[in-house]
């Protein structure tokens, strides 16, 4: 049974990926800052699936090292790493201070580096492995009011491409999956915030996000999870260094 480790597994896309991979027979390690959401995810997984819950702050290299050690002791070497932890606070650039910039970079970019650093040596030695970075369409284009997030996600894509070349002859693939606006708690909270601050209706607030998608809808977390599942499979062994947009054509 292969071991997949998912960061940000307590909700949204990370939880959907955990459910999909568990259903396909993976042993899954669920990483996040708080144990309660991780437990809630575990309760939705395939019955009798092998699962490990580890609380971890991906911005802290020591915390990451300890978490990966615990996960590997419980379920064996990590054969598929899915970096899904992230945060996208909205701030106009002229109000963004250095501390806010640094925090967004720490979660979205440093966290990916910290986790990759834990698995790459073992994957190189074994001659196999999969790394999938959930990078967002913000790695492919700009969005107003999230300049730090866009910069971090562009960095994730750069890291993905560079590392893919380093590992291409080692049996290891690394790709970025780039979802558009996805139907998660983050978007639902954003819609509620727009409604409360502007007085617009819920449908009008939701259109703020759906209108960027040529299909006129939010992406479902399961669509992202299915893309990750394919990239983890032997069928995708020639796919590496790619940015796969799951966005209804937004980045065409």
DRENKE-482448 format. One record per residue: residue number from 1; residue in three letters; x, y, z of N, C-alpha, C in turn. Coordinates in Angstrom, 3 decimals, decimal comma. Layout:
REM residues N
k;r;n.x;n.y;n.z;ca.x;ca.y;ca.z;c.x;c.y;c.z
NUM;ALA;X;Y;Z;X;Y;Z;X;Y;Z .
...
This chain:
REM residues 252
k;r;n.x;n.y;n.z;ca.x;ca.y;ca.z;c.x;c.y;c.z
1;UNK;0,842;-1,192;0,000;0,000;0,000;0,000;0,880;1,246;0,000 .
2;UNK;0,726;2,105;-1,015;1,541;3,301;-1,118;1,104;4,349;-0,104 .
3;UNK;2,071;5,176;0,309;1,849;6,187;1,333;1,822;7,564;0,679 .
4;UNK;0,691;8,241;0,793;0,565;9,613;0,314;0,412;10,539;1,505 .
5;UNK;1,147;11,632;1,501;1,062;12,624;2,569;0,489;13,903;1,987 .
6;UNK;-0,568;14,418;2,628;-1,258;15,603;2,141;-1,204;16,691;3,195 .
7;UNK;-0,640;17,838;2,859;-0,680;18,975;3,773;-1,971;19,754;3,527 .
8;UNK;-2,410;20,489;4,543;-3,671;21,213;4,405;-4,848;20,279;4,226 .
9;UNK;-4,787;19,121;4,895;-5,765;18,055;4,661;-7,037;18,204;5,478 .
10;UNK;-7,161;19,266;6,257;-8,307;19,397;7,138;-9,564;19,918;6,489 .
11;UNK;-9,474;20,423;5,265;-10,664;20,987;4,631;-10,432;21,141;3,136 .
12;UNK;-11,506;21,480;2,431;-11,415;21,882;1,044;-10,728;20,904;0,130 .
13;UNK;-9,810;21,420;-0,671;-9,119;20,619;-1,676;-8,294;19,519;-1,020 .
14;UNK;-7,589;19,841;0,071;-6,765;18,836;0,738;-7,579;17,660;1,229 .
15;UNK;-8,746;17,935;1,812;-9,617;16,861;2,295;-10,137;16,030;1,122 .
16;UNK;-10,479;16,668;0,017;-10,965;15,940;-1,160;-9,881;15,029;-1,723 .
17;UNK;-8,647;15,501;-1,739;-7,536;14,678;-2,219;-7,354;13,469;-1,308 .
18;UNK;-7,441;13,694;-0,011;-7,302;12,584;0,938;-8,380;11,536;0,700 .
19;UNK;-9,617;11,957;0,498;-10,705;10,998;0,254;-10,475;10,213;-1,033 .
20;UNK;-10,047;10,901;-2,067;-9,837;10,241;-3,359;-8,714;9,222;-3,288 .
21;UNK;-7,581;9,605;-2,726;-6,447;8,690;-2,666;-6,716;7,527;-1,719 .
22;UNK;-7,409;7,798;-0,623;-7,767;6,716;0,292;-8,661;5,701;-0,410 .
23;UNK;-9,626;6,181;-1,181;-10,532;5,287;-1,903;-9,792;4,456;-2,944 .
24;UNK;-8,650;4,950;-3,409;-7,866;4,235;-4,400;-6,830;3,314;-3,777 .
25;UNK;-6,847;3,206;-2,453;-6,004;2,239;-1,784;-4,737;2,777;-1,170 .
26;UNK;-4,552;4,092;-1,185;-3,376;4,677;-0,554;-3,537;4,700;0,964 .
27;UNK;-2,429;4,483;1,658;-2,355;4,889;3,063;-2,102;6,395;3,050 .
28;UNK;-2,811;7,141;3,881;-2,714;8,593;3,808;-2,332;9,202;5,151 .
29;UNK;-1,387;10,127;5,101;-1,053;10,959;6,255;-1,698;12,317;6,050 .
30;UNK;-2,428;12,768;7,063;-3,139;14,040;7,005;-2,404;15,047;7,873 .
31;UNK;-1,892;16,104;7,267;-1,149;17,123;7,994;-1,910;18,438;7,994 .
32;UNK;-1,878;19,105;9,120;-2,497;20,414;9,257;-2,140;21,006;10,602 .
33;UNK;-2,535;22,254;10,802;-2,179;22,924;12,054;-3,027;22,475;13,231 .
34;UNK;-4,266;22,025;12,963;-5,188;21,680;14,043;-5,696;20,254;13,860 .
35;UNK;-5,776;19,526;14,957;-6,135;18,111;14,880;-7,622;17,889;14,592 .
36;UNK;-8,481;18,789;15,069;-9,921;18,558;14,916;-10,350;18,488;13,450 .
37;UNK;-9,953;19,430;12,580;-10,321;19,296;11,171;-9,725;18,050;10,518 .
38;UNK;-8,530;17,677;10,922;-7,911;16,469;10,368;-8,709;15,232;10,767 .
39;UNK;-9,180;15,208;12,003;-10,010;14,096;12,456;-11,310;14,047;11,665 .
40;UNK;-11,876;15,221;11,377;-13,105;15,274;10,587;-12,874;14,713;9,191 .
41;UNK;-11,719;15,004;8,611;-11,390;14,425;7,309;-11,249;12,914;7,412 .
42;UNK;-10,539;12,457;8,430;-10,345;11,014;8,587;-11,685;10,291;8,695 .
43;UNK;-12,662;10,913;9,330;-13,974;10,282;9,491;-14,698;10,086;8,163 .
44;UNK;-14,239;10,789;7,115;-14,885;10,661;5,805;-14,149;9,695;4,877 .
45;UNK;-13,052;9,118;5,338;-12,242;8,271;4,472;-12,803;6,857;4,378 .
46;UNK;-12,278;6,117;3,418;-12,682;4,738;3,214;-12,525;3,938;4,502 .
47;UNK;-13,526;3,131;4,813;-13,483;2,317;6,023;-12,240;1,439;6,032 .
48;UNK;-11,629;1,347;7,200;-10,434;0,514;7,407;-9,203;1,007;6,657 .
49;UNK;-9,244;2,253;6,158;-8,052;2,784;5,487;-6,966;3,066;6,516 .
50;UNK;-5,727;2,896;6,108;-4,601;3,212;6,984;-4,365;4,711;6,936 .
51;UNK;-4,445;5,333;8,098;-4,402;6,793;8,162;-3,564;7,235;9,347 .
52;UNK;-2,842;8,317;9,136;-2,043;8,923;10,205;-2,369;10,412;10,251 .
53;UNK;-2,648;10,922;11,427;-2,891;12,352;11,620;-1,698;12,958;12,348 .
54;UNK;-1,163;14,040;11,777;-0,023;14,715;12,401;-0,258;16,223;12,318 .
55;UNK;-0,239;16,902;13,451;-0,338;18,355;13,433;1,039;18,938;13,117 .
56;UNK;1,016;19,995;12,328;2,285;20,506;11,809;2,101;21,926;11,305 .
57;UNK;3,094;22,764;11,531;3,148;24,101;10,949;4,159;24,060;9,817 .
58;UNK;3,678;24,135;8,566;4,587;23,958;7,429;5,602;25,081;7,311 .
59;UNK;5,391;26,196;8,015;6,361;27,291;7,948;7,566;27,042;8,844 .
60;UNK;7,485;26,044;9,704;8,534;25,727;10,679;9,246;24,454;10,233 .
61;UNK;10,484;24,582;9,795;11,225;23,438;9,260;11,362;22,322;10,291 .
62;UNK;11,543;22,669;11,552;11,670;21,635;12,588;10,351;20,896;12,800 .
63;UNK;9,255;21,646;12,781;7,938;21,029;12,908;7,673;20,081;11,748 .
64;UNK;8,060;20,495;10,551;7,875;19,655;9,360;8,711;18,383;9,462 .
65;UNK;9,952;18,523;9,876;10,819;17,344;9,993;10,244;16,343;10,982 .
66;UNK;9,740;16,823;12,118;9,151;15,940;13,117;7,895;15,272;12,580 .
67;UNK;7,066;16,029;11,879;5,817;15,487;11,342;6,087;14,399;10,309 .
68;UNK;7,022;14,628;9,423;7,328;13,633;8,394;7,951;12,385;9,011 .
69;UNK;8,734;12,565;10,071;9,296;11,415;10,773;8,186;10,561;11,377 .
70;UNK;7,224;11,203;12,022;6,095;10,474;12,624;5,281;9,758;11,552 .
71;UNK;5,013;10,437;10,448;4,211;9,837;9,384;4,922;8,638;8,768 .
72;UNK;6,221;8,766;8,554;6,980;7,670;7,953;7,081;6,473;8,890 .
73;UNK;7,205;6,737;10,173;7,233;5,640;11,143;5,904;4,895;11,164 .
74;UNK;4,822;5,622;10,957;3,493;5,011;11,016;3,127;4,263;9,733 .
75;UNK;3,488;4,838;8,573;2,979;4,299;7,307;4,057;3,987;6,272 .
76;UNK;5,314;4,161;6,636;6,389;3,887;5,690;6,795;5,125;4,919 .
77;UNK;7,755;4,988;4,017;8,254;6,145;3,265;7,145;6,851;2,496 .
78;UNK;7,245;8,167;2,423;6,270;8,952;1,657;6,574;8,782;0,173 .
79;UNK;5,629;8,200;-0,547;5,817;7,964;-1,981;5,092;8,981;-2,842 .
80;UNK;4,128;9,686;-2,245;3,443;10,776;-2,951;3,229;11,909;-1,962 .
81;UNK;3,782;13,072;-2,281;3,619;14,264;-1,444;2,714;15,238;-2,180 .
82;UNK;1,653;15,660;-1,516;0,764;16,668;-2,086;0,791;17,883;-1,186 .
83;UNK;1,382;18,960;-1,688;1,499;20,213;-0,942;0,264;21,063;-1,202 .
84;UNK;-0,646;21,058;-0,214;-1,919;21,750;-0,383;-2,127;22,867;0,632 .
85;UNK;-1,312;22,930;1,660;-1,472;23,975;2,674;-1,233;25,344;2,046 .
86;UNK;-2,084;26,295;2,402;-1,913;27,639;1,852;-2,861;28,629;2,500 .
87;UNK;-2,617;29,898;2,214;-3,472;30,970;2,719;-3,415;32,123;1,734 .
88;UNK;-4,581;32,797;1,547;-4,649;33,874;0,555;-5,366;35,095;1,123 .
89;UNK;-4,766;35,767;2,095;-5,396;36,989;2,617;-5,399;38,089;1,571 .
90;UNK;-6,449;38,901;1,569;-6,568;39,985;0,588;-6,149;41,310;1,230 .
91;UNK;-5,223;41,990;0,572;-4,741;43,278;1,047;-4,274;44,105;-0,155 .
92;UNK;-4,736;45,343;-0,317;-4,175;46,191;-1,365;-2,667;46,357;-1,143 .
93;UNK;-1,906;46,403;-2,214;-0,453;46,433;-2,064;0,010;47,614;-1,212 .
94;UNK;-0,646;48,761;-1,363;-0,186;49,940;-0,611;-0,442;49,822;0,893 .
95;UNK;-1,215;48,803;1,294;-1,437;48,550;2,716;-0,727;47,292;3,207 .
96;UNK;0,001;46,630;2,318;0,704;45,396;2,666;2,043;45,729;3,307 .
97;UNK;2,248;45,268;4,540;3,526;45,526;5,195;4,444;44,308;5,067 .
98;UNK;5,676;44,477;5,512;6,678;43,422;5,360;6,281;42,158;6,118 .
99;UNK;5,663;42,326;7,274;5,264;41,158;8,066;4,179;40,361;7,345 .
100;UNK;3,219;41,063;6,751;2,169;40,381;5,998;2,717;39,668;4,777 .
101;UNK;3,619;40,328;4,069;4,280;39,720;2,911;5,027;38,458;3,322 .
102;UNK;5,790;38,548;4,382;6,615;37,426;4,827;5,752;36,240;5,266 .
103;UNK;4,621;36,509;5,908;3,761;35,422;6,362;3,150;34,673;5,185 .
104;UNK;2,709;35,398;4,169;2,137;34,743;2,986;3,204;33,911;2,284 .
105;UNK;4,404;34,437;2,181;5,494;33,678;1,567;5,821;32,439;2,389 .
106;UNK;5,812;32,581;3,703;6,169;31,458;4,572;5,200;30,297;4,401 .
107;UNK;3,912;30,589;4,355;2,916;29,524;4,246;2,924;28,903;2,853 .
108;UNK;2,891;29,747;1,828;2,642;29,262;0,469;3,879;28,811;-0,289 .
109;UNK;5,040;29,365;0,045;6,263;29,007;-0,682;7,270;28,282;0,205 .
110;UNK;7,598;28,858;1,348;8,542;28,194;2,250;8,003;26,839;2,692 .
111;UNK;6,687;26,769;2,912;6,088;25,503;3,322;6,288;24,405;2,298 .
112;UNK;6,170;24,758;1,032;6,401;23,771;-0,041;7,858;23,322;-0,030 .
113;UNK;8,768;24,287;0,107;10,187;23,928;0,182;10,453;23,003;1,367 .
114;UNK;9,934;23,364;2,541;10,190;22,561;3,740;9,727;21,116;3,563 .
115;UNK;8,560;20,934;2,951;8,025;19,578;2,776;8,777;18,815;1,689 .
116;UNK;9,085;19,481;0,591;9,847;18,818;-0,474;11,207;18,358;0,050 .
117;UNK;11,818;19,192;0,893;13,140;18,853;1,416;13,123;17,565;2,228 .
118;UNK;11,973;17,210;2,788;11,873;15,999;3,595;11,758;14,728;2,755 .
119;UNK;11,264;14,846;1,530;11,010;13,628;0,741;11,952;13,429;-0,437 .
120;UNK;12,533;14,499;-0,952;13,351;14,362;-2,165;14,530;13,405;-1,983 .
121;UNK;15,293;13,475;-0,883;16,420;12,535;-0,756;15,983;11,076;-0,825 .
122;UNK;14,912;10,727;-0,117;14,433;9,344;-0,135;13,897;8,933;-1,494 .
123;UNK;13,196;9,824;-2,159;12,680;9,519;-3,491;13,821;9,298;-4,475 .
124;UNK;14,848;10,121;-4,397;16,013;9,944;-5,269;16,663;8,584;-5,024 .
125;UNK;16,797;8,226;-3,775;17,449;6,963;-3,427;16,631;5,766;-3,910 .
126;UNK;15,305;5,845;-3,767;14,442;4,728;-4,185;14,209;4,701;-5,687 .
127;UNK;14,421;5,821;-6,353;14,203;5,894;-7,793;12,744;5,975;-8,175 .
128;UNK;11,926;6,540;-7,276;10,508;6,709;-7,590;9,892;7,722;-6,641 .
129;UNK;8,804;8,334;-7,080;8,093;9,262;-6,221;7,273;10,243;-7,027 .
130;UNK;6,302;10,820;-6,356;5,440;11,832;-6,952;5,320;13,006;-5,994 .
131;UNK;5,488;14,213;-6,522;5,237;15,438;-5,769;4,261;16,270;-6,577 .
132;UNK;3,155;16,655;-5,953;2,174;17,508;-6,618;1,961;18,736;-5,751 .
133;UNK;2,213;19,905;-6,330;2,031;21,173;-5,634;0,727;21,820;-6,088 .
134;UNK;-0,162;22,110;-5,150;-1,402;22,801;-5,484;-1,065;24,290;-5,568 .
135;UNK;-0,967;24,776;-6,804;-0,366;26,090;-7,027;-1,353;27,200;-7,367 .
136;UNK;-2,570;26,893;-7,817;-3,571;27,913;-8,124;-3,318;28,582;-9,469 .
137;UNK;-4,389;29,085;-10,063;-4,227;29,913;-11,264;-3,430;31,171;-10,955 .
138;UNK;-3,276;31,500;-9,677;-2,443;32,644;-9,281;-0,975;32,395;-9,535 .
139;UNK;-0,611;31,181;-9,947;0,766;30,922;-10,373;0,933;31,209;-11,865 .
140;UNK;-0,187;31,461;-12,558;-0,166;31,632;-14,006;-0,577;33,026;-14,455 .
141;UNK;-1,182;33,800;-13,564;-1,668;35,138;-13,899;-1,704;35,966;-12,624 .
142;UNK;-2,012;37,228;-12,767;-2,120;38,097;-11,606;-3,559;38,307;-11,181 .
143;UNK;-3,751;38,567;-9,900;-5,041;38,960;-9,349;-4,826;40,176;-8,459 .
144;UNK;-5,727;41,127;-8,532;-5,621;42,305;-7,677;-5,842;41,937;-6,215 .
145;UNK;-5,172;42,654;-5,334;-5,330;42,572;-3,884;-4,743;41,317;-3,250 .
146;UNK;-4,090;40,480;-4,030;-3,402;39,305;-3,474;-1,997;39,210;-4,075 .
147;UNK;-1,295;40,327;-4,079;0,018;40,376;-4,722;1,000;39,408;-4,081 .
148;UNK;0,992;39,315;-2,754;1,914;38,399;-2,079;1,587;36,955;-2,439 .
149;UNK;0,308;36,620;-2,463;-0,123;35,262;-2,806;0,284;34,918;-4,241 .
150;UNK;0,055;35,843;-5,173;0,453;35,597;-6,562;1,963;35,400;-6,670 .
151;UNK;2,729;36,224;-5,970;4,183;36,100;-6,008;4,620;34,750;-5,451 .
152;UNK;3,999;34,328;-4,345;4,352;33,045;-3,732;4,015;31,885;-4,659 .
153;UNK;2,836;31,926;-5,258;2,425;30,833;-6,134;3,237;30,802;-7,430 .
154;UNK;3,632;31,950;-7,939;4,568;31,954;-9,062;5,886;31,299;-8,643 .
155;UNK;6,292;31,535;-7,404;7,494;30,888;-6,890;7,340;29,383;-6,800 .
156;UNK;6,163;28,921;-6,381;5,905;27,478;-6,317;6,044;26,862;-7,705 .
157;UNK;5,521;27,541;-8,710;5,622;26,997;-10,067;7,073;26,972;-10,541 .
158;UNK;7,834;28,008;-10,211;9,249;27,999;-10,570;10,003;26,871;-9,904 .
159;UNK;9,725;26,651;-8,624;10,345;25,543;-7,901;9,952;24,211;-8,526 .
160;UNK;8,679;24,073;-8,876;8,196;22,842;-9,507;8,974;22,537;-10,782 .
161;UNK;9,131;23,524;-11,631;9,792;23,314;-12,923;11,278;22,999;-12,753 .
162;UNK;11,937;23,724;-11,847;13,362;23,481;-11,636;13,606;22,102;-11,039 .
163;UNK;12,816;21,747;-10,030;12,994;20,457;-9,379;12,644;19,309;-10,316 .
164;UNK;11,667;19,519;-11,195;11,311;18,483;-12,160;12,505;18,128;-13,047 .
165;UNK;13,260;19,131;-13,446;14,437;18,867;-14,284;15,522;18,144;-13,496 .
166;UNK;15,696;18,509;-12,237;16,707;17,840;-11,415;16,369;16,369;-11,183 .
167;UNK;15,076;16,060;-11,132;14,650;14,711;-10,776;14,189;13,879;-11,970 .
168;UNK;14,258;14,444;-13,162;13,685;13,777;-14,337;14,282;12,400;-14,588 .
169;UNK;15,561;12,235;-14,312;16,199;10,938;-14,580;16,290;10,075;-13,318 .
170;UNK;15,533;10,450;-12,283;15,567;9,715;-11,013;14,278;8,944;-10,750 .
171;UNK;13,372;8,920;-11,732;12,108;8,217;-11,525;11,112;8,988;-10,682 .
172;UNK;11,349;10,279;-10,510;10,492;11,118;-9,678;9,879;12,203;-10,551 .
173;UNK;8,568;12,421;-10,431;7,921;13,509;-11,145;7,405;14,541;-10,166 .
174;UNK;7,388;15,793;-10,596;6,849;16,880;-9,784;6,067;17,806;-10,698 .
175;UNK;4,818;18,048;-10,340;3,929;18,868;-11,151;3,149;19,836;-10,269 .
176;UNK;2,602;20,846;-10,918;1,736;21,805;-10,237;0,322;21,670;-10,780 .
177;UNK;-0,640;21,617;-9,887;-2,048;21,663;-10,266;-2,555;23,054;-9,897 .
178;UNK;-3,210;23,711;-10,846;-3,543;25,127;-10,698;-5,049;25,356;-10,788 .
179;UNK;-5,758;25,187;-9,678;-7,203;25,388;-9,705;-7,576;26,864;-9,786 .
180;UNK;-8,702;27,141;-10,446;-9,322;28,452;-10,328;-10,099;28,526;-9,030 .
181;UNK;-10,981;29,503;-8,926;-11,787;29,627;-7,715;-12,573;28,337;-7,487 .
182;UNK;-12,419;27,772;-6,295;-12,937;26,446;-5,981;-13,961;26,539;-4,851 .
183;UNK;-14,960;25,681;-4,909;-16,056;25,699;-3,944;-15,582;25,145;-2,601 .
184;UNK;-14,964;26,009;-1,818;-14,446;25,645;-0,498;-14,932;26,663;0,527 .
185;UNK;-14,606;26,407;1,785;-14,987;27,339;2,850;-14,395;28,724;2,625 .
186;UNK;-13,223;28,797;2,012;-12,591;30,094;1,766;-13,481;30,955;0,883 .
187;UNK;-14,013;30,374;-0,189;-14,874;31,133;-1,090;-16,216;31,427;-0,427 .
188;UNK;-16,761;30,455;0,296;-18,041;30,699;0,968;-17,914;31,832;1,984 .
189;UNK;-16,791;31,860;2,713;-16,567;32,940;3,674;-16,390;34,281;2,948 .
190;UNK;-15,711;34,245;1,805;-15,507;35,477;1,033;-16,834;36,022;0,515 .
191;UNK;-17,692;35,129;0,046;-19,018;35,552;-0,422;-19,797;36,190;0,718 .
192;UNK;-19,783;35,548;1,881;-20,499;36,089;3,042;-19,943;37,457;3,440 .
193;UNK;-18,648;37,629;3,329;-18,007;38,895;3,671;-18,438;40,002;2,715 .
194;UNK;-18,501;39,667;1,421;-18,940;40,647;0,421;-20,380;41,059;0,679 .
195;UNK;-21,226;40,074;0,977;-22,637;40,363;1,255;-22,768;41,303;2,454 .
196;UNK;-22,031;41,025;3,515;-22,156;41,825;4,743;-21,610;43,238;4,568 .
197;UNK;-20,577;43,386;3,744;-19,936;44,694;3,601;-20,564;45,570;2,527 .
198;UNK;-21,164;44,935;1,501;-21,653;45,712;0,357;-23,167;45,714;0,221 .
199;UNK;-23,824;44,757;0,890;-25,262;44,663;0,740;-25,708;43,968;-0,520 .
200;UNK;-24,739;43,491;-1,309;-25,109;42,748;-2,503;-25,723;41,405;-2,125 .
201;UNK;-26,489;40,842;-3,052;-27,081;39,533;-2,805;-25,994;38,465;-2,865 .
202;UNK;-26,326;37,273;-2,351;-25,359;36,178;-2,379;-24,982;35,806;-3,806 .
203;UNK;-25,976;35,786;-4,710;-25,683;35,434;-6,104;-24,805;36,491;-6,764 .
204;UNK;-25,028;37,756;-6,432;-24,188;38,827;-6,977;-22,761;38,708;-6,439 .
205;UNK;-22,645;38,396;-5,158;-21,312;38,239;-4,567;-20,597;37,040;-5,163 .
206;UNK;-21,315;35,948;-5,358;-20,718;34,754;-5,934;-20,219;35,016;-7,347 .
207;UNK;-20,910;35,880;-8,083;-20,507;36,195;-9,459;-19,133;36,848;-9,513 .
208;UNK;-18,715;37,446;-8,411;-17,363;38,013;-8,340;-16,315;36,948;-8,662 .
209;UNK;-16,614;35,711;-8,278;-15,670;34,621;-8,463;-15,979;33,774;-9,701 .
210;UNK;-17,241;33,533;-9,983;-17,580;32,659;-11,117;-17,363;33,330;-12,466 .
211;UNK;-17,389;34,656;-12,520;-17,272;35,309;-13,818;-15,873;35,194;-14,414 .
212;UNK;-14,869;34,856;-13,607;-13,526;34,666;-14,171;-13,399;33,326;-14,892 .
213;UNK;-14,343;32,409;-14,630;-14,327;31,072;-15,231;-15,208;31,088;-16,471 .
214;UNK;-14,664;30,815;-17,669;-15,485;30,819;-18,873;-16,681;29,880;-18,802 .
215;UNK;-16,618;28,855;-17,956;-17,754;27,962;-17,765;-18,783;28,541;-16,801 .
216;UNK;-18,445;29,655;-16,156;-19,383;30,349;-15,295;-19,705;29,632;-13,999 .
217;UNK;-18,721;28,952;-13,417;-18,987;28,193;-12,202;-17,730;28,108;-11,353 .
218;UNK;-17,896;27,628;-10,118;-16,755;27,302;-9,273;-16,266;25,899;-9,610 .
219;UNK;-14,985;25,677;-9,418;-14,410;24,344;-9,565;-14,791;23,524;-8,326 .
220;UNK;-15,079;22,252;-8,525;-15,351;21,362;-7,403;-14,030;20,792;-6,865 .
221;UNK;-13,864;20,700;-5,543;-12,625;20,136;-5,000;-12,300;18,757;-5,553 .
222;UNK;-13,333;17,960;-5,838;-13,113;16,606;-6,360;-12,473;16,623;-7,747 .
223;UNK;-12,708;17,688;-8,520;-12,069;17,789;-9,828;-10,554;17,954;-9,679 .
224;UNK;-10,167;18,729;-8,691;-8,741;18,895;-8,415;-8,156;17,576;-7,915 .
225;UNK;-8,902;16,903;-7,040;-8,437;15,627;-6,488;-8,252;14,583;-7,585 .
226;UNK;-9,151;14,551;-8,549;-9,023;13,583;-9,643;-7,779;13,849;-10,476 .
227;UNK;-7,444;15,119;-10,661;-6,227;15,470;-11,402;-4,992;15,014;-10,629 .
228;UNK;-5,001;15,219;-9,321;-3,898;14,765;-8,477;-3,771;13,246;-8,546 .
229;UNK;-4,890;12,555;-8,483;-4,883;11,090;-8,551;-4,220;10,604;-9,833 .
230;UNK;-4,568;11,219;-10,947;-3,956;10,827;-12,230;-2,443;11,074;-12,208 .
231;UNK;-2,027;12,221;-11,680;-0,595;12,522;-11,640;0,165;11,558;-10,741 .
232;UNK;-0,517;10,994;-9,752;0,125;10,015;-8,875;0,235;8,638;-9,527 .
233;UNK;-0,497;8,413;-10,580;-0,598;7,077;-11,166;0,544;6,800;-12,135 .
234;UNK;0,804;5,514;-12,426;1,830;5,167;-13,422;1,520;5,726;-14,806 .
235;UNK;0,242;5,996;-15,091;-0,134;6,526;-16,404;0,452;7,911;-16,655 .
236;UNK;0,852;8,605;-15,596;1,385;9,963;-15,734;2,897;9,999;-15,551 .
237;UNK;3,563;8,879;-15,775;5,002;8,827;-15,486;5,833;9,743;-16,391 .
238;UNK;5,284;10,145;-17,546;6,013;11,055;-18,438;5,611;12,513;-18,232 .
239;UNK;4,720;12,760;-17,297;4,255;14,123;-17,044;5,042;14,698;-15,879 .
240;UNK;5,872;15,680;-16,145;6,642;16,307;-15,069;6,973;17,744;-15,450 .
241;UNK;7,045;18,592;-14,437;7,340;20,004;-14,647;6,188;20,793;-15,233 .
242;UNK;4,980;20,252;-15,156;3,842;20,886;-15,809;2,975;21,672;-14,834 .
243;UNK;2,292;22,679;-15,372;1,290;23,443;-14,632;-0,058;23,112;-15,262 .
244;UNK;-0,831;22,306;-14,584;-2,111;21,837;-15,133;-3,218;22,707;-14,550 .
245;UNK;-3,817;23,514;-15,412;-4,850;24,445;-14,989;-6,205;23,730;-14,924 .
246;UNK;-6,821;23,755;-13,754;-8,168;23,212;-13,567;-9,062;24,408;-13,294 .
247;UNK;-9,524;25,049;-14,375;-10,122;26,374;-14,193;-11,210;26,693;-15,212 .
248;UNK;-11,699;25,707;-15,935;-12,755;25,981;-16,906;-12,328;26,846;-18,060 .
249;UNK;-11,024;26,937;-18,310;-10,523;27,735;-19,427;-10,081;29,129;-19,044 .
250;UNK;-10,026;29,434;-17,756;-9,674;30,798;-17,328;-8,308;31,245;-17,821 .
251;UNK;-7,358;30,329;-17,914;-5,987;30,717;-18,255;-5,634;30,469;-19,716 .
252;UNK;-6,650;30,201;-20,550;-6,378;29,977;-21,980;-5,899;31,283;-22,609 .
